[in-house]
Amino acid sequence: MAAGVALNMGGFEKLWSPAAPANKYDLVAVMGGNPDAMFDLGIQELGGMGAFVQKGQKVLIKPNIGWDVIPELGATTNPCLLKELSNTV
């Protein structure tokens, strides 16, 4: 639908523009790997932890621990991720 609107209203070339976006990312997806390493890569792509937490701020980490299943199934927060997060903040 977007291509049709662009054809009718002009600006079709902007749909596939090779130019890099002017703004930084506000969402990244990291797949495959250990949760701690994936967190490090993702937070680095978002500008580092300093983009979210300033020195001296207090941070509450609220893990999702509600199901009696292994962390690899994704129903709970992986303990490796929690450890990395607490070391990073």
C-alpha positions in Angstrom: 0.0 0.0 0.0 2.8 2.4 0.8 4.3 2.0 -2.7 0.9 2.7 -4.2 0.5 5.9 -2.1 4.1 6.9 -3.0 3.4 6.4 -6.7 0.2 8.5 -6.6 1.5 11.3 -4.4 5.2 11.4 -5.4 8.2 10.4 -3.4 8.5 6.8 -4.7 12.3 7.1 -4.7 12.3 7.7 -0.9 11.0 4.2 -0.3 14.2 2.6 -1.3 16.7 5.4 -0.6 20.2 4.1 0.1 20.9 7.0 2.4 21.4 6.2 6.1 18.7 7.3 8.5 19.4 10.6 10.1 18.3 9.5 13.6 19.9 6.8 15.8 18.1 3.5 16.2 15.4 3.3 18.8 15.0 -0.5 18.4 17.5 -3.2 17.6 17.1 -7.0 17.3 20.0 -9.3 18.2 19.5 -13.0 17.6 21.6 -16.1 18.3 24.1 -16.3 21.1 24.4 -16.0 24.8 21.9 -13.6 26.5 24.8 -11.5 28.1 26.7 -11.1 24.8 23.4 -10.3 22.9 22.6 -7.7 25.6 26.1 -6.1 25.2 25.8 -5.9 21.4 22.2 -4.5 21.5 23.0 -1.9 24.2 26.1 -0.8 22.2 24.0 -0.3 19.1 21.6 1.9 21.1 24.4 4.2 22.2 25.6 2.4 25.3 24.2 2.2 28.8 25.0 5.8 29.4 22.2 6.7 26.9 19.7 5.4 29.4 21.3 5.5 32.9 23.5 8.3 34.2 26.1 7.9 36.8 24.6 8.0 40.3 21.1 7.1 39.3 19.4 4.2 41.0 18.0 1.4 38.8 15.5 -1.3 39.6 15.9 -4.5 37.6 12.6 -6.4 37.6 13.1 -9.9 36.2 10.2 -11.9 34.8 10.2 -15.0 37.0 6.7 -16.4 36.8 6.9 -19.8 35.3 8.5 -23.0 36.3 10.5 -23.6 33.1 14.1 -23.3 32.0 15.2 -19.8 30.9 16.1 -21.0 27.4 12.3 -21.4 26.7 11.9 -17.6 27.2 9.2 -17.7 29.8 11.5 -16.2 32.4 14.3 -13.7 32.4 17.6 -15.5 31.8 19.9 -15.4 34.9 22.9 -14.7 32.7 21.2 -11.6 31.4 20.4 -10.4 34.9 24.0 -10.9 36.0 25.2 -8.9 33.0 22.7 -6.2 33.5 23.6 -5.8 37.2 27.3 -5.6 36.3 26.6 -3.0 33.6 24.4 -0.7 35.6 
